[in-house]
Amino acid sequence: MPADLSASAPRSPSSRTAASSSPHAAAARQRLDVSRFSCAPIDGLDPQALGLTYWLEDPNELASSKAIRFTGRHVEREGPGRRDFVLDVPIEPVPAGSGPVAVTARVRSVAPGEWRVQADARSAGSAKLGQHHGSATGPTGFEPVVRVLAPGVRLYAWPAFVLFGTALALVAQFQLASARDVPASRLLAVTLGACLIGVIGAKAYYILTHLSGPRRVSASGMSIQGFVLAAVGTLAVGSLGAGVPTGAALDVTTPGLLLGMMIGRFGCFFGGCCAGRPTGGRWGLWSSDRVMGVRRIPVQLIESAAAGVLAVVSAAILLLLNHPADGIVFVIGLGAYTLVRQLLFPLRSIPRSTTYGRAVVTTFAGLVTGASLLSHAVA
């Protein structure tokens, strides 16, 4: 299916910054973009939505802006559906030196077709800032697609990386199971079923922890905690029925699980989820949370690196051990990953949902990992 993402993913921030250094380019550059996506089977499907992105490149304008006001009117003045709108999108504080900022909004429940849109930055009192503004004309699109299009976000990145990571995890599990004399084929069959249950658990966990937000049964909006809890629980029970020692099954699964999470975090980075906080530091990377594109702490890639290191270490332990690990590799590997994950949470732009939950989980993960290491050393 051909897809035209040229307007939904405008020029890179670096190219826009380079263009803005020229006075002639500064007057000609486009400050407002309309998301576009072309795929014949879904073109014209309901529900329709309008995707808009406004670029802030002037440091003075960026420092004073508190919101972006989008105003639109349908090209055809008559017909069914809402034919005009005014939408104010708040802007979170951005550190100095964070470069160009892209603010993306989606306008839902509007008449399908072509729209003329204007946008400008607003101060705290909703007053217009300076003479900067943007205007554009563009069509609506299929709402489930429009809501994930934004500069810096790659459509299909999240499911693609997750599926690739899952495939590598299954291969790693099968190879390690064969090397450790664990019934690899039976364990693989149980694991495939556990993955399906894990997907349900990931969606259920996300909904339960986001009861105040919109509930959509789509691929977006899942939680790795829910997947791990559901999949590991199913694997532990299923391995008993398949005649596979539970401890051995969990141990040979751990490196693959960590490897899969390492790959999957790239999907989060390029898919615009689990984004880091905005930063002005040089080590920040320009990325988006699907609402605001800005230089951010690449927390997804840091977590990916940690998962990769733990995957290699846990695999090396299994290959070097000459006796059954009895689940100790699983406890240490997942405990260490949970501890690292909790330590990285403050670097995310997502607000805390509980007061003491993070501290409790961090302490528990640290104690379990430390106790497991100590008991294994003593044994």
C-alpha positions in Angstrom: 0.0 0.0 0.0 1.7 3.3 -1.1 1.9 5.9 1.6 2.8 9.6 1.1 4.2 10.9 4.4 6.0 13.9 3.0 3.8 16.5 4.8 3.2 14.5 7.9 7.0 14.3 8.4 8.2 17.7 7.3 11.8 18.6 6.8 14.2 17.6 9.5 14.9 20.0 12.3 18.5 20.5 11.2 17.4 21.4 7.7 14.8 23.8 9.0 17.4 25.4 11.2 19.8 25.8 8.3 17.1 27.3 6.2 16.1 29.8 8.8 19.6 31.2 8.9 19.0 32.6 5.5 16.8 35.8 5.4 15.3 34.8 2.1 14.5 31.3 3.3 13.2 32.6 6.5 10.4 34.5 4.7 9.6 31.5 2.5 9.7 28.6 5.0 6.4 27.0 5.9 5.4 27.3 9.6 2.3 25.2 9.4 2.0 21.7 7.9 -1.1 19.5 7.3 -0.6 15.7 7.9 -1.1 13.7 4.8 -1.4 10.0 4.2 -2.3 8.2 1.0 -3.5 4.6 1.1 -6.3 3.7 -1.2 -8.1 1.1 1.0 -8.6 3.5 3.8 -8.9 6.9 2.0 -12.2 8.4 2.9 -13.0 6.0 5.7 -14.7 7.3 8.9 -13.9 8.7 11.4 -12.0 11.6 9.8 -9.6 14.0 11.5 -7.3 16.8 10.6 -3.7 16.7 11.6 -1.8 20.0 12.0 1.8 20.8 12.9 3.1 24.3 13.8 6.8 25.0 13.9 8.4 27.4 16.5 11.9 28.4 15.5 12.3 31.9 16.9 13.9 31.6 20.4 12.0 34.7 21.6 8.7 33.4 20.4 9.4 30.0 21.9 10.3 31.5 25.3 7.0 33.5 25.4 4.6 31.0 23.9 2.2 29.1 26.2 -0.1 27.7 23.6 -0.6 27.4 19.8 -4.0 28.5 18.5 -5.2 26.6 15.4 -8.2 28.1 13.5 -9.7 26.3 10.5 -12.6 26.6 8.0 -13.8 24.1 5.5 -13.2 25.0 1.9 -16.8 24.2 1.1 -19.1 26.4 3.2 -22.1 24.1 3.0 -22.5 20.4 3.8 -22.8 18.0 6.8 -20.4 18.1 9.8 -18.5 20.7 11.7 -17.1 23.2 9.2 -15.0 25.5 11.4 -13.0 25.2 14.6 -10.7 27.0 17.1 -8.3 24.9 19.1 -5.7 26.0 21.7 -2.9 23.5 22.3 -0.8 24.1 25.5 3.0 24.0 25.2 5.1 22.4 28.0 8.2 24.4 29.1 11.2 23.9 26.9 14.8 24.5 28.1 16.9 27.1 26.3 19.0 25.7 23.4 16.5 22.9 22.6 16.3 23.9 18.9 13.2 24.1 16.8 9.9 22.9 18.3 7.0 21.2 16.4 3.6 21.3 18.0 1.1 18.8 16.5 -2.6 18.8 17.0 -5.5 16.6 15.8 -8.9 18.0 15.2 -11.6 15.3 15.4 -15.3 15.2 14.5 -15.0 17.6 11.6 -16.4 17.5 8.1 -14.2 15.5 5.7 -12.5 17.1 2.8 -10.2 20.2 2.2 -9.6 22.7 5.0 -7.9 26.1 5.2 -6.1 26.5 8.5 -4.1 29.2 10.3 -2.0 29.0 13.4 -0.1 31.4 15.7 1.6 31.3 19.1 -0.2 32.7 22.1 0.9 34.1 25.5 -0.5 33.1 28.9 -3.3 35.6 28.4 -4.2 34.1 25.0 -2.8 37.2 23.3 -1.2 36.8 19.9 2.6 37.0 19.9 4.2 39.2 17.3 3.5 38.9 13.6 4.5 35.2 13.2 1.8 32.9 12.0 1.3 30.0 9.6 -1.3 29.1 7.1 -1.9 25.9 5.0 -4.5 24.0 3.1 -4.9 20.3 3.3 -7.3 17.3 3.6 -8.6 15.3 6.5 -7.5 11.7 6.9 -8.5 8.4 8.6 -8.4 9.3 12.3 -6.6 6.2 13.6 -3.7 7.1 11.2 -3.8 10.9 11.7 -3.5 10.5 15.5 0.0 8.9 15.2 1.4 11.1 12.4 3.8 13.8 13.6 7.3 15.1 12.7 9.9 12.6 13.9 7.4 9.8 14.2 7.5 6.9 11.8 4.3 5.2 11.0 4.4 1.4 11.7 7.7 1.8 13.6 6.4 0.5 16.9 4.7 -2.7 15.6 7.6 -3.4 13.2 10.3 -3.2 15.9 8.1 -5.2 18.4 7.5 -8.0 15.9 11.2 -8.1 15.0 12.1 -8.2 18.7 9.6 -11.0 19.3 11.0 -13.1 16.5 14.6 -12.6 17.8 13.5 -13.5 21.3 11.9 -16.7 20.2 15.1 -17.7 18.3 17.3 -16.9 21.3 15.0 -18.9 23.6 15.1 -21.9 21.2 18.9 -21.9 20.9 19.5 -21.5 24.6 16.9 -24.2 25.4 18.7 -26.6 23.1 22.0 -25.8 24.6 20.7 -26.4 28.1 18.9 -29.6 27.3 15.5 -28.1 27.8 12.7 -29.4 25.5 12.9 -26.6 23.0 10.0 -27.4 20.7 7.5 -27.8 23.6 8.7 -24.7 25.3 8.4 -22.7 22.0 4.8 -23.8 21.6 4.0 -22.7 25.1 5.8 -19.4 24.6 3.8 -18.6 21.4 0.6 -18.9 23.5 2.1 -16.9 26.3 2.9 -14.1 23.8 -0.7 -13.9 22.7 -1.9 -13.7 26.3 0.8 -11.1 27.0 -0.6 -8.8 24.3 -4.0 -9.0 26.0 -2.3 -8.3 29.3 -0.4 -5.3 27.9 -3.6 -3.7 26.6 -5.5 -4.4 29.8 -2.7 -3.0 32.0 -2.5 0.1 29.9 -6.3 0.7 30.1 -6.3 0.1 33.9 -3.5 2.6 34.4 -5.1 5.2 32.1 -8.7 5.2 33.2 -9.1 8.9 32.7 -7.9 8.9 29.1 -9.5 7.6 25.9 -9.8 3.9 25.6 -9.0 2.6 22.2 -8.6 -1.1 21.2 -5.8 -0.4 18.8 -2.1 -1.3 18.7 -1.1 1.9 20.3 -1.4 2.2 24.0 0.1 -0.9 25.6 2.3 -1.5 28.6 5.4 -3.7 28.8 4.7 -4.4 32.5 1.3 -5.9 31.5 2.9 -8.0 28.8 5.6 -9.4 31.1 3.2 -10.2 33.9 0.7 -12.0 31.6 3.3 -13.7 29.4 5.6 -14.9 32.2 2.6 -16.1 34.3 1.2 -18.0 31.3 4.7 -19.5 30.5 5.2 -20.6 34.1 1.8 -22.4 34.2 2.1 -23.7 30.7 5.5 -25.2 31.2 4.2 -27.4 33.9 1.6 -28.8 31.6 4.1 -29.3 28.8 6.5 -31.2 31.1 9.2 -28.5 31.1 10.8 -27.5 34.4 9.5 -24.1 35.2 12.8 -22.7 36.5 14.7 -23.8 33.4 12.0 -22.5 31.1 12.1 -19.0 32.7 15.9 -19.0 32.7 16.3 -19.8 29.0 13.5 -17.3 28.2 15.2 -14.4 30.0 17.9 -13.4 27.5 15.4 -13.5 24.6 12.9 -11.4 26.6 15.5 -8.8 27.3 16.7 -8.9 23.7 13.1 -8.3 22.6 12.7 -5.3 24.9 16.0 -3.9 23.6 14.7 -4.0 20.0 11.2 -2.9 21.0 12.5 0.3 22.6 13.7 1.5 19.2 10.0 1.2 18.2 9.1 3.4 21.1 11.7 6.0 20.1 10.7 6.2 16.4 7.0 5.6 17.2 6.7 8.6 19.6 5.9 6.9 22.8 7.6 6.7 26.3 9.4 10.0 25.3 12.0 11.6 27.4 11.9 15.1 28.9 12.9 18.1 26.7 16.6 19.1 27.2 18.9 21.7 25.9 21.9 19.3 26.3 24.0 18.4 23.3 23.5 14.7 24.0 19.7 15.1 23.6 18.1 13.8 20.4 15.3 15.5 18.4 12.2 13.3 18.8 8.5 13.6 19.4 5.8 12.3 21.8 3.3 12.8 19.0 2.3 16.2 20.4 5.6 18.1 20.7 8.7 17.5 18.7 11.8 18.8 20.5 15.3 17.8 21.6 14.7 15.2 24.3 16.6 12.9 26.6 16.7 9.6 24.6 15.4 7.6 27.5 14.0 4.8 25.3 17.5 4.3 23.8 19.1 4.3 27.2 16.7 1.7 28.4 17.3 -0.3 25.2 21.0 -0.3 25.9 20.5 -1.5 29.5 18.2 -4.3 28.3 20.8 -5.3 25.7 23.6 -5.5 28.3 21.5 -7.6 30.6 20.5 -9.9 27.7 24.2 -10.6 26.9 25.1 -11.1 30.6 22.2 -13.5 31.3 22.9 -15.5 28.1 26.6 -15.7 29.0 25.7 -17.0 32.5 23.5 -19.7 31.1 26.1 -20.9 28.6 28.9 -21.0 31.2 26.9 -22.7 34.0 27.3 -26.4 34.2 24.4 -27.0 36.6 20.7 -26.0 36.6 20.1 -22.4 37.5 16.6 -23.1 38.8 15.2 -19.7 37.9 17.9 -17.6 39.4 18.9 -16.1 36.0 15.3 -15.0 35.4 15.0 -13.4 38.9 18.3 -11.6 38.6 17.8 -10.5 34.9 14.2 -9.2 35.3 14.9 -7.8 38.7 17.9 -5.8 37.4 15.9 -4.6 34.3 13.0 -3.5 36.6 15.4 -1.6 38.8 17.0 0.2 35.8 13.6 1.0 34.3 12.4 2.5 37.6 15.6 4.7 37.8 14.9 5.9 34.3 11.3 6.9 34.8 12.1 10.4 36.2 13.7 11.1 32.8 10.4 10.6 31.0 8.0 13.4 30.1 5.1 11.3 31.4 3.8 12.6 34.8 3.8 10.3 37.8 0.5 8.4 38.3 1.2 7.5 42.0 3.0 9.1 44.9 5.0 6.2 46.2 4.6 3.5 43.6 7.9 4.2 41.9 9.9 4.2 45.2 8.2 1.0 46.3 8.9 -0.9 43.0 12.5 0.4 42.9 13.1 -0.8 46.5 11.5 -4.1 45.9 13.4 -4.8 42.7 16.7 -3.8 44.3 16.1 -6.1 47.3 15.0 -9.1 45.1 18.0 -8.7 42.8 20.4 -8.3 45.7 19.0 -11.2 47.6 19.1 -13.4 44.5 22.7 -12.6 43.8 23.7 -13.2 47.5 21.9 -16.5 47.7 23.4 -17.7 44.4 26.9 -16.7 45.6 26.4 -18.5 48.9 25.1 -21.6 47.1 
